[in-house]
Amino acid sequence: MSADPSEINENESIELELLLEAVYRKYGYDFRGYSRAHLMRRARQRMLLGGLGTISELTHAVLNEPEALQTLLTDLSINVTEMFRDPEFYLHLRREIAPILRTYPFLKIWHAGCSTGEEVYSMSVLLEEEGLLDRARLYATDFNDASVEQAREGIYPVELIQAYTRNYQKAGGLRSFCDYYTARYDAVIMAARLRRNAVFTTHNLATDGPFGEMHLIVCRNVLIYFNRELQNKVVRLFGESLIPGGFLCLGSKESLKFCRSGELFEPAVESQRIFRRRFDTEPS
């Protein structure tokens, strides 16, 4: 078995497609539009950890063992995240986008692919400091139930807090970051007020519908794991979910340049991949 996902033999390719189809048909989780290189890396890693010889063996386990499905979902989740990740993004959000959001009497914000919630709490902190949290409703979604539950609890390893504090300061934080959590032994618990206006729920970008009338959508470093067709579908979903003039925030390596649905948006802060829903174009 090759360790290089770019070297996928015919049998592996067929087995991978059968795994994806099996997961979709039996459980409704649709990974068929994900990057095959990404999926192959994760499948091979799971085979190695589980002592499995082929992807077909992995498929058999997933179809017959509930714990194998949950393990695979965790493997395929995109969990590379941290508080105030890419601090410059949050600095621009604070300085250039928050003043526009302040003009609305009520805000709806969607964190799509929220993973374990670090960026949701980062947004809540920013909104509180900008006087916007009390008039905002945050929707934090991910396809993985376990990730959503961890995000809802807001409990994180204490050894990460030093790095998170540095990010917060670089992002223009106005207070001491310790104002936002309570330390308990080897973990910190984010302040309850930060999730008071948040709804944590499951949502699959590949198969589920839009969230309506959003003012801001944050989906950073998720689209890069999708193929071109699914990227286009998800960007159209975001266009349908945003009010005209609403904002879409993508990751530093993501772009709308080669996406058909990208015509729904115009750059707002191009250097930070923040786009604005156009007023003169409707999703087709």
Secondary structure as GFF3:
##gff-version 3
##sequence-region A 1 284
A	DSSP	alpha_helix	10	27	.	.	.	ID=ss1
A	DSSP	alpha_helix	36	50	.	.	.	ID=ss2
A	DSSP	alpha_helix	55	64	.	.	.	ID=ss3
A	DSSP	alpha_helix	66	76	.	.	.	ID=ss4
A	DSSP	alpha_helix	87	92	.	.	.	ID=ss5
A	DSSP	pi_helix	93	97	.	.	.	ID=ss6
A	DSSP	alpha_helix	98	101	.	.	.	ID=ss7
A	DSSP	beta_strand	107	112	.	.	.	ID=ss8
A	DSSP	alpha_helix	118	129	.	.	.	ID=ss9
A	DSSP	three_ten_helix	133	135	.	.	.	ID=ss10
A	DSSP	beta_strand	136	142	.	.	.	ID=ss11
A	DSSP	alpha_helix	145	153	.	.	.	ID=ss12
A	DSSP	beta_strand	155	157	.	.	.	ID=ss13
A	DSSP	three_ten_helix	158	160	.	.	.	ID=ss14
A	DSSP	alpha_helix	161	170	.	.	.	ID=ss15
A	DSSP	three_ten_helix	177	180	.	.	.	ID=ss16
A	DSSP	beta_strand	181	184	.	.	.	ID=ss17
A	DSSP	beta_strand	187	190	.	.	.	ID=ss18
A	DSSP	three_ten_helix	192	195	.	.	.	ID=ss19
A	DSSP	beta_strand	198	202	.	.	.	ID=ss20
A	DSSP	beta_strand	214	218	.	.	.	ID=ss21
A	DSSP	three_ten_helix	223	225	.	.	.	ID=ss22
A	DSSP	alpha_helix	228	241	.	.	.	ID=ss23
A	DSSP	beta_strand	242	249	.	.	.	ID=ss24
A	DSSP	three_ten_helix	260	264	.	.	.	ID=ss25
A	DSSP	beta_strand	265	269	.	.	.	ID=ss26
A	DSSP	three_ten_helix	270	272	.	.	.	ID=ss27
A	DSSP	beta_strand	274	277	.	.	.	ID=ss28
###
